[in-house]
């Protein structure tokens, strides 16, 4: 199975919404959506509906690179750091769901 990456599209069964993937952590069964506020949930609650192109993937990662951290928004900052493949600042969050 091809790993999910930033820019892929998924269907979230619990909400009936289509999401663009910010990051997916398959070993921890976690996925986060692009947008505000970002949503972090179980990867197993989503179904892949479209893989993004390399160009789309690179564009979204670059947007996160140039987006500043948001004061008082730990979830957005966490998602941003995961997209940019910076260390996992809150490893305990992966156990929260």
MIPADO-510975 format. One record per residue: x, y, z of N, C-alpha, C, CB in turn; residue in one letter. Coordinates in steps of 0.001 Angstrom, whole numbers, plus 500000, padded with zeros to 6 digits. Glycine has a CB too. Layout:
{{X Y Z} {X Y Z} {X Y Z} {X Y Z} 'A'},
...
END
This chain:
{{500835 498811 500000} {500000 500000 500000} {500879 501251 500000} {499050 499999 501218} 'X'},
{{500542 502218 499175} {501285 503468 499094} {500903 504356 500285} {501006 504195 497741} 'X'},
{{501895 504852 501019} {501569 505710 502167} {500871 507002 501736} {502841 506046 502948} 'X'},
{{499977 507497 502579} {499349 508791 502328} {500377 509889 502512} {498138 509015 503264} 'X'},
{{500174 510991 501793} {501069 512124 501946} {500283 513418 501849} {502183 512087 500891} 'X'},
{{500917 514495 502216} {500297 515810 502174} {499740 516071 500780} {501307 516906 502572} 'X'},
{{498445 516408 500724} {497793 516704 499445} {496846 515631 498952} {498818 516935 498414} 'X'},
{{496997 514407 499436} {496060 513352 499045} {494673 513705 499594} {496534 511945 499572} 'X'},
{{493643 513142 498971} {492269 513405 499416} {491685 512120 499990} {491384 513940 498240} 'X'},
{{490945 512288 501093} {490302 511150 501749} {488852 511486 502052} {491051 510764 503044} 'X'},
{{488071 510441 502236} {486695 510579 502707} {486692 510190 504172} {485690 509694 501869} 'X'},
{{486211 511106 505034} {486129 510831 506474} {484728 510308 506766} {486447 512120 507333} 'X'},
{{484638 509040 507115} {483343 508373 507281} {482489 508976 508391} {483559 506914 507561} 'X'},
{{483090 509378 509488} {482317 509883 510630} {481575 511181 510316} {483236 510103 511814} 'X'},
{{482173 512042 509484} {481542 513330 509175} {480932 513379 507783} {482550 514439 509312} 'X'},
{{481307 512426 506944} {480835 512454 505560} {481525 513516 504724} {479351 512682 505529} 'X'},
{{482673 514000 505200} {483387 515069 504506} {484569 514524 503721} {483863 516123 505500} 'X'},
{{484915 515267 502673} {486141 514985 501926} {487213 515931 502453} {485932 515157 500365} 'X'},
{{488372 515381 502782} {489463 516157 503362} {490699 516082 502485} {489785 515662 504772} 'X'},
{{491504 517122 502564} {492855 517090 502016} {493766 516745 503181} {493261 518467 501329} 'X'},
{{494658 515810 502972} {495535 515314 504031} {496666 516306 504298} {496110 513935 503654} 'X'},
{{496835 516668 505572} {498003 517446 505984} {499140 516469 506275} {497685 518342 507242} 'X'},
{{498887 515504 507171} {499853 514439 507402} {499107 513179 507793} {500877 514835 508492} 'X'},
{{499752 512058 507545} {499221 510768 507971} {500339 510011 508671} {498653 509949 506759} 'X'},
{{500025 509451 509811} {500970 508667 510597} {500374 507274 510711} {501243 509312 512022} 'X'},
{{500726 506423 509765} {500119 505094 509710} {500447 504218 510914} {500556 504398 508463} 'X'},
{{501695 504202 511405} {501967 503361 512576} {501131 503745 513806} {503438 503442 512925} 'X'},
{{500799 505021 513933} {500002 505483 515082} {498519 505629 514752} {500537 506812 515581} 'X'},
{{498142 505304 513506} {496745 505381 513070} {496188 506796 513216} {495887 504400 513871} 'X'},
{{496953 507812 512796} {496547 509214 512897} {496577 509890 511540} {497447 509964 513872} 'X'},
{{495663 510827 511354} {495616 511629 510141} {495157 513028 510536} {494663 510993 509063} 'X'},
{{495645 514030 509823} {495229 515411 510066} {494813 516027 508738} {496373 516243 510737} 'X'},
{{493831 516913 508816} {493325 517582 507620} {493988 518936 507439} {491807 517746 507697} 'X'},
{{494044 519375 506182} {494463 520736 505857} {493281 521641 506166} {494924 520871 504346} 'X'},
{{493537 522846 506617} {492467 523800 506869} {492489 524300 508291} {491129 523181 506566} 'X'},
{{491544 525139 508577} {491468 525690 509916} {490047 525572 510428} {491938 527152 509938} 'X'},
{{489863 525015 511588} {490923 524396 512380} {491273 523031 511824} {490507 524278 513847} 'X'},
{{492523 522625 511958} {492882 521283 511504} {492225 520247 512406} {494422 521096 511489} 'X'},
{{491959 519106 511848} {491351 518005 512605} {492338 516851 512611} {489967 517565 511988} 'X'},
{{492558 516284 513772} {493383 515085 513897} {492472 513967 514372} {494595 515302 514885} 'X'},
{{492485 512854 513640} {491606 511743 513990} {492268 510432 513608} {490235 511882 513296} 'X'},
{{491523 509352 513726} {492042 508029 513365} {492122 507874 511845} {491154 506918 513967} 'X'},
{{493243 507410 511392} {493425 507140 509968} {492442 506073 509494} {494869 506697 509683} 'X'},
{{492140 505129 510353} {491234 504035 509979} {489807 504519 509734} {491230 502971 511064} 'X'},
{{489488 505769 510095} {488152 506309 509838} {488058 506987 508473} {487772 507299 510928} 'X'},
{{489140 506886 507685} {489185 507553 506376} {489456 506561 505258} {490255 508647 506369} 'X'},
{{488986 506920 504075} {489200 506107 502879} {489828 506997 501821} {487860 505470 502364} 'X'},
{{490900 506524 501192} {491571 507295 500149} {490648 507414 498944} {492920 506637 499747} 'X'},
{{490476 508653 498438} {489658 508831 497233} {490473 509387 496066} {488483 509759 497529} 'X'},
{{491611 510027 496356} {492432 510564 495271} {493851 510817 495753} {491820 511859 494717} 'X'},
{{494807 510374 494965} {496216 510659 495243} {496595 511959 494541} {497139 509480 494777} 'X'},
{{497362 512792 495228} {497754 514070 494627} {498980 513887 493737} {498041 515120 495721} 'X'},
{{499188 514863 492878} {500381 514862 492034} {501586 515286 492865} {500200 515802 490810} 'X'},
{{502768 515019 492369} {503977 515473 493055} {503978 516992 493175} {505239 514994 492309} 'X'},
{{503496 517671 492136} {503451 519136 492137} {502532 519658 493257} {502967 519658 490762} 'X'},
{{501363 519073 493394} {500431 519488 494448} {501028 519226 495824} {499087 518751 494305} 'X'},
{{501631 518069 495994} {502257 517718 497268} {503332 518749 497647} {502874 516302 497191} 'X'},
{{504215 519030 496725} {505307 519972 496986} {504780 521373 497274} {506267 520013 495796} 'X'},
{{503731 521785 496569} {503148 523114 496782} {502577 523239 498199} {502042 523391 495738} 'X'},
{{501832 522229 498650} {501248 522284 499992} {502309 522256 501085} {500285 521129 500187} 'X'},
{{503316 521421 500918} {504392 521382 501911} {505085 522747 501967} {505419 520256 501575} 'X'},
{{505296 523353 500821} {505932 524674 500772} {505061 525731 501454} {506211 525081 499313} 'X'},
{{503746 525645 501283} {502848 526583 501965} {502978 526461 503481} {501392 526337 501541} 'X'},
{{503066 525233 503985} {503260 525045 505423} {504618 525593 505860} {503144 523554 505793} 'X'},
{{505631 525433 505013} {506967 525913 505354} {506962 527424 505578} {507966 525542 504248} 'X'},
{{506179 528149 504771} {506170 529605 504845} {505050 530161 505712} {506058 530174 503471} 'X'},
{{504214 529292 506247} {503173 529742 507170} {503785 529848 508556} {501944 528770 507169} 'X'},
{{503559 530966 509196} {504108 531164 510533} {503323 530353 511552} {504095 532654 510910} 'X'},
{{503992 530056 512648} {503286 529408 513743} {502219 530355 514272} {504265 528991 514872} 'X'},
{{501136 529804 514742} {500029 530608 515255} {500090 530631 516770} {498664 530057 514771} 'X'},
{{500127 531822 517365} {500123 531884 518826} {498859 531228 519380} {500225 533350 519310} 'X'},
{{499018 530508 520448} {497883 529896 521156} {497119 528868 520326} {496931 530968 521599} 'X'},
{{497753 528278 519338} {497087 527231 518567} {498025 526036 518444} {496664 527751 517159} 'X'},
{{498094 525265 519498} {499003 524132 519534} {498673 523087 518477} {498978 523500 520898} 'X'},
{{497393 522908 518152} {497025 521897 517159} {497556 522284 515786} {495496 521715 517106} 'X'},
{{497329 523537 515357} {497844 523958 514054} {499363 523842 514015} {497413 525401 513742} 'X'},
{{500033 524300 515062} {501491 524266 515092} {502006 522830 515074} {502015 524999 516330} 'X'},
{{501299 521933 515748} {501652 520514 515740} {501541 519950 514315} {500737 519719 516713} 'X'},
{{500424 520234 513655} {500215 519741 512291} {501295 520303 511370} {498801 520127 511771} 'X'},
{{501583 521588 511495} {502610 522221 510658} {503961 521521 510831} {502740 523722 511007} 'X'},
{{504330 521242 512063} {505614 520591 512313} {505646 519176 511743} {505905 520556 513809} 'X'},
{{504530 518466 511813} {504483 517105 511255} {504561 517127 509742} {503206 516388 511694} 'X'},
{{503877 518102 509096} {503941 518206 507631} {505376 518473 507201} {503000 519330 507109} 'X'},
{{506051 519324 507919} {507424 519686 507573} {508437 518651 508057} {507762 521042 508156} 'X'},
{{507943 517564 508634} {508775 516457 509109} {509762 516916 510171} {509525 515821 507946} 'X'},
{{509295 517835 511010} {510058 518258 512172} {509679 517305 513296} {509774 519768 512556} 'X'},
{{510502 517189 514292} {510248 516237 515388} {508801 516309 515869} {511199 516513 516565} 'X'},
{{508347 515248 516454} {506995 515181 517012} {507029 515856 518387} {506482 513685 517116} 'X'},
{{506523 517113 518482} {506658 517853 519737} {505757 517343 520860} {506364 519296 519494} 'X'},
{{504708 516617 520516} {503775 516131 521526} {503488 514659 521298} {502469 516944 521503} 'X'},
{{504462 513805 521542} {504232 512372 521236} {503059 511790 521995} {505474 511562 521552} 'X'},
{{502723 512379 523142} {501595 511852 523914} {500263 512066 523195} {501550 512508 525291} 'X'},
{{500201 513040 522263} {498960 513273 521524} {498596 512066 520678} {499086 514514 520640} 'X'},
{{499571 511332 520231} {499283 510188 519389} {498569 509096 520177} {500566 509646 518779} 'X'},
{{498629 509171 521479} {497959 508181 522309} {496582 508655 522759} {498812 507853 523516} 'X'},
{{496229 509911 522477} {495013 510497 523024} {493729 510017 522366} {495088 511964 522911} 'X'},
{{493793 509568 521139} {492556 509162 520442} {492179 507742 520739} {492703 509331 518951} 'X'},
END
